[in-house]
């Protein structure tokens, strides 16, 4: 791996994302001394990074996604350390376009669907899934405020350790034929939720906490899930 460009950031960074269809990147984190949230937008120019915009908010940011927004608007959805879900227009960031108190504690992880898919057939509605320190996974429809369209708790754990902390969430097939959400927890629990049937489809427990995941859909809808400290 070759380092293309390097830049010192003005705050502690928790996550970073490429802005879709651009040479820009967004960094999210916290100003440690002031305990506030930091958002910085950089543009890659040949071998250097240029700061385009720096935004400070009252609550530190933890995670974000562009997955529920179209390529035209490229709105960023963020989760913060107080459990708030917000959607931002990065060009006009004074107030969020959408906000909800999604969790009672920190939003650890977030994913979106319905926005950046090029296939209209496979796109589905614009939705966001969040996983929090309270152990809950919530699915949000951006056309409906305040109340999630689905909520999955971690009460029935498959591990002897309590699943109190959701570390990883991911949408699966988001087409009209099938809608699933993956959840991974600090105690190693791995769960697959069927949103259409409103029930848990599959579950197992791994030897260590699940910190990351992705779906890779091949022919016959075979799904592959992985995590940073192991694999299934």
N, C-alpha and C positions, 0 to 999 in steps of 0.2 A: 504494500500500500504506500503510495506516494502522497505526501502532504502538498496540496495545491496552494493553500493560503492559510494563514494563521493570524488570529486577532485576539488581543486581551479584552475580556468582557468587563463591563462596569459593575456587574452583579454576579452572585452565585447562580449558575445555570442548572436547572433541573431537566430541561428538554429542549430540543431544537428540531425544526422541520423546514423542508424546502417548500416555498410557496409554489403551488402547481403552475406549470407552464411558464416558468420564469427562472431567472438566475439569482433570485432573492431567497434569503433564509430568515426564519423567525426564531429567536431565542427567548425562552421563558424562564423566570427564576425569581430571586428575591435579593433586595438590597439588605444585607445582613445587619448593618448598623441601625437602619431605620425600620426594619421588619416590614417592608412594603414590597409590592410586586413590581418586577421589572420585565419589560417586553422591548426587544430591540430587533430592528429589521436591517439586515445587511445585504448588499449586492456584490456578487462576484464579478470583478472586472479583471480579466486575464489572470494574474497571480496575486491579486490583492482583494481585500474585503473593504467595502465602503459603507459606513454607517449612514443609513437613510433616515431612520427615525428611532427615537428612544421614548418609551412611554412608562410612566410610573403610576401604579394603582395602589389603593390602601392595603389589599391583601395579596400575599405572595402567590404567584402562579405555580402550579405543579405540572400540568400536562395540557396538551392541545391536539386538535385535529382539523384538517380542512375537508374531511371525508363527506360531510353532509352539505357542502356548498358547491355550487356550480363553478366551472372554470371562469365564467364571466365575472362573477362577483368575488370569489375566493375569500369568503368570510371565515374567520378563525373561531372555533369553539374552544373554550378553555375551562379547566377545572382548577380550583384554588385550594389553599390549605384550610379554609373554613367551610368547605363543602358546597361552594357556589358554582353553578354552571352558567357561563356567559358566552354569547356569540358576538364577535366584534367585526365591524367594518374597519379595516386597518387604515383606510384613508380618512375616516372620520371617527376617531376612537374616544371621544369624550364620554359617551354613554353607550352601553351595550345594546345591540339590536334585540337580544333575547336574554333573559336572566331567570334563574330559578334556584331555590335552595334545594339542591339535589340530594345532599347527604348531611348527616349530623356532624361529620368530621371531614377530614381531608379527602379530596378526590384523588386517588392514586393513579388512575388510568382512565383513558377515554378512547373511543373510536367512533367513526361516523360512516354513514352509507347514504346512497341515493343522490349524491351530488356530483362527484368527480368521475363516475363511470361513464365511459364513452358510449356504451350500449344502452339505448333507451329501454329495450326489453328487459335488461338485467338490472336496471337502476332501482326501481322500487321507490317508496316514499323517502324523503329526507329525514333521517333519524340519527340520534346520538345515543350511545350506550356509555354509562359511567360505572366505575367500580370504586368503592370507598373504603375507608378505614373502619366504617361501621359494619362491614361485611356484606353490604347490600350491592346488588347490581340493578341499575335502573335504565330503562329504555325511554327516550324522550322523543316525541314528535314535535318538530319546531313549529307546527301549526297549532299546537295545543300547549298552553302555558300552565305552570304551577303543579300539575299532576302528571306523573309518568304514565305512559301507556302500558308498561309492564314493570314489575318489581320482583326480583328473586332474592330471597334472604339465604343466609348460610347457617340456618339453625340446625338442619339435619346433616351433620358432618359425617364423612366416611373415614375420618382420621380420629385417633384418640385425642389429638390436640384440637382445641376449638378453632374454627375457621372464622376468626374475628377481623381479618384484614384481606380485602380483595386486591390483588396486585396486578392482575392482567385481565382485560376484556377484549373481545374481538367479534365483529359481525362475521357470520359465515355467508352462505348463499343468500343474497338479498333480492333475488328475483321473486316473481309472484308464485313460483312453484314451491319454494322452500325458504323459511326464514329461521335461522338459528343464531344463538349467541354463545360464545365460549367464555367461561370464567375460570380463572386460576387464583389460588389462595396461598397465604403465607404458610399454611400447614401441609401443603402438598396436594390438597384437593383439586381435582380437575373435573369440570362439569360442562355439559352441553345442554342448553335449554332450547326447547322448541317453542318459538313465539306464537305460531299459529295454533298449536294444541294447548298452549299455556301450561306446559309441564316439562319436567326434566326428562331428557331423552337418554342420557348416558352419563356415567360418573365413574371415577376411579381415584386412587390416592397414590401420589408419587413420594419418593423418599425425602424430597426437599421442596421448599417453597417455589411456586411458579411465578417467575418475574416477568416473562414476556411470552408472546404467542403470535402466530400468524396462520392464516388459512391459505392453502394452495389447492385450487380446484382443477382437477384433470377431467378426462373423459369419465363418464358414468358417475360423475359427482363424488369422486373419491376425495376426501378431505385429509390434509396432513396438518397436525398441530405440533408445535415445538416450544421449548422453553430454554432459557439461557443455561440452566444448571442440569439439564438432562433432556431426554426426548422420548416421545412415544410415537 
